[in-house]
Amino acid sequence: MAETETILILGSEGQVGTDLAARLRSVYGKNNVVCSDIKPSDEAKQDLGPYEVLNVLDKESIKAVFSKYKPTMVYHLAAMLSATAEKYPRKGWDLNMEGMFAIFDACLEHKVKRTFWPSSIAVFGPSTPRIHTPQHCVMDPNTIYGISKLAGERFCEYYHEKYGLDVRSIRYPGLIGWKALPGGGTTDYAVDIFHQALISNRYTCFLKEDTALPMMYMDDAIKATIDITEAAPELVKIRSSYNLSGMSFDPKGLATEIARQQSGFTIDYDIDARQKIAESWPQSIDDSAAREDWGWKPDFNMEAMVREMLTQLRNMGVGAN
Ligand code: SER
């Protein structure tokens, strides 16, 4: 993309936003990437570049931010994840859907060149084939988050076909990174486990030991996010959302690998409501369309991801006291 892009990230303080902002600022320069979230930025990040407090349900403020910065590319990451949305269904639906419409409409009005909106493995449901879940198959999500993401995918395609909005999307698996914590998701255990491993060398998991889910290291997720957003339009053939796969494991498998790299680590289990959500999702994903269409290929397997997580969190001082 041109060096003169102005990029706006909505939800930049979240798990994906934190990593995406750092990466985009290193590529495009800090002043060309405008970050925004509903809350003020983390103090430690305050000199990193322009920042706006912005609620994606507040159309006036959206208009003001779009008019001020005139973004050419927009990454809309603000959403309520699966477990929290089950607690606050109406709020989750409103934030995920109305927020999406508000940002898509602003992108159209301000002639934004490229828009990115993430979907999720939560679009699948109990009747979906669970192993190597195909790109196109039965989709019957039974969580508010999954229903909102499936509806959102349909609107991505609709806005592209009917209004010409060049929006791109991928179905994120559970994302594992060290820069920021996830909030309110079913796959959050796969991040928390590393913090607890370094703090106390043990972890109590809220999913059963054999609950396999698709997962991905954050560097791969950021690579996919930027690659699909910057791909030539003709390469992006699926205009709803692409399946994306990195690795698949269950809590027992992850704990075994952590124990291999950090001796003495142990896990036990205390199952909660998130188990039911996890059981409605795929165990592994067929992402051949993303590989064929725009050259997707992950770099991290489970072993490499565990090594990176332990090393980076240790460097940050987690568990040092
Ligand atoms: N990580 C998300 C969640 O657990 C799924 O996309 O809600």
Residues whose N, C-alpha, C, O or C-beta is under 5 A from the ligand:
A	BS01	LIG	L81 S82 A83 S120 I121 Y172 P173 G174 L175 G184 G185 T186 T187
